[in-house]
Amino acid sequence: RKSYFVKCVEQHQFLLRFVKKTNKIFNIAFVIQFSASIVCICIANMMLVQSTGNQLYTPFVFMVSYLNELLIYCFTSNMLSYEAELLPEFIYRSNWKSLENKETRRDVMFLLMHSQRPLQMTVMSLYEVNMTSYLKIIRLSFSFYTFLTTVISK
């Protein structure tokens, strides 16, 4: 029967592999998704400003759907990173120093050391996917909207 500690180590290793594979698989998808979202939110904004009455519904739903799609990626990645940041603290606060088995104590120290590395979803290993990036994307799309309306009005 495996100890609880061994199960925790295996779970942590699984998460490390999962994030590595997911980053590798979704690198291009994240770039496309983020770029498309910026453009589509900007276009939806332009449509919203020019719409009246019943026409407001379509661009509004369009913009909300893109915002929600982005939110799913960013929020889940943010939660994964947050939970991973808590792991070293939980390990350290456990009663691991009083363990009698030196091997287990050594394994705990190894896990503590190993859990210091950040666990983060990224775009092309350059840009972190989290709630901060979500807000930056929204801000950027509104900046593009402002730029386009300025150019069009001249």
N, C-alpha and C positions, 0 to 999 in steps of 0.2 A: 504494500500500500504506500502510495506516494505521500510525502508530507505536504502540508499546506504551503510551506516555503518553496518546495520544488515546483508545485503547480504555479505559484506566482512567477517564478523564474521562467518557466515555460511559456506562460501567458505574455510576459514582457518580451521574450524572444520572438514570439509569434507577432506581436504588434510591431516590433522593429522590422521584421521581414515584410509584413503587410504594408507598412508605410513605404518601404524601399520599392516594393513591386508596384504599388499604386502610383508613386511618383514617376516611375519609369513608364508605366502604361499611359498615364493621363497627362504627361508633359505637354504634348501637342494639343490635346483636347482642352486643357486649361487655357492655353494661349488663345485658341480659337474661341472658346467660351467667353473669356474675359474681353477679348477684342469685339466680338459680336455684341456682347452686352453693352459695352460703351457706346457703340454705334446705334444700336436699337433703342436704348434709353434716350439718347439724344434725339433720334427721329420721333419717338413717341412724345417727347416733350414738345417738339415743334408742332406735331399734329394736335396735341392737347391745346396749345395756345391758339391755334387757328380754328379749332372746332367750336361749335355752338350747339346747345340743346342736346338732342339725341346723339349727335356725332361724338360727344365726349366719351361715351361708353367704350368704344373700340380702342382708341389709343390708351385710355386709362388701364384697361384690362391687359393690353399688350405690354405696357410699362411694368405693371405689377407682376405679371408672369415672369418677365426677365429679372426683376429684382428678387423674386422668390427663388428662381432657379439659381441665381448667384448666392443667395443666402444659404441654400442647402449646402453648397460646397464649402463656403466660408465658415458657417457655424459649426458644422461637423468637424472640420479641420481644427478650428479654434478649440473645441471641446476636447479633442484628442490631445492637443498640445497642453492644454490646461491640466488634464488628468495626469499626463506624463510628467509635468513639472512637480506635481505633488508627491510622486513616488519616492524620490530620495528622502524627502522629509518624513514620510511615513515609515520608511525603512529605518532611518536614524532614530526615530522616536520609539520604535519597537524595543523590546527587551533583548536585543540580539547580543549585547555585551555579556549578559549573564549565561549565555549558552555554554554548556559544558563541552560539547563536541567541537573540537578545534576546526574540523573540516567544514562543519556547518557555519561556524563563525567566519571562516575564510570565504565561504561561498556568499555569505551575506555582505561582507566587505566588497567582494567582487561585483555583486549586483549593485551595491550602493555606488561604486565607482562607475559602473557601466551605465547606470540610470542618469548620470549627470549630463549625458549627451542629449541635446534637444530632439524631440520627436516632432517633426514639422512637415506638413505637406507643402510642396513648393511648385512654382511654375518655372520649368526649365532650370531648376536648382538655383534660381536667382531671386525669385520673388516669393515671399511666404503667402500662403493662402490662409487667411484668418479674418476676423471681423474688422481689423484695421484696414486690410486690403479691400474689403467690401466697401467701407466708407470712402476710401481713395478712389475706387472705381466710380462710385456714384458722383463724387466731387468732380472727377475728370469728365464724366459724361455731361454734367451740367456746365462745365467750363467750355466744352466743345459746343454745346447748345448756345451759350452766350456768344462765343466767337462766330458761329454760323449766323445767328440773328443779326449780329453787328455787320457782317459782310453782306448779307442779303439786303439789309435796310439801306445800304449805301448805293 
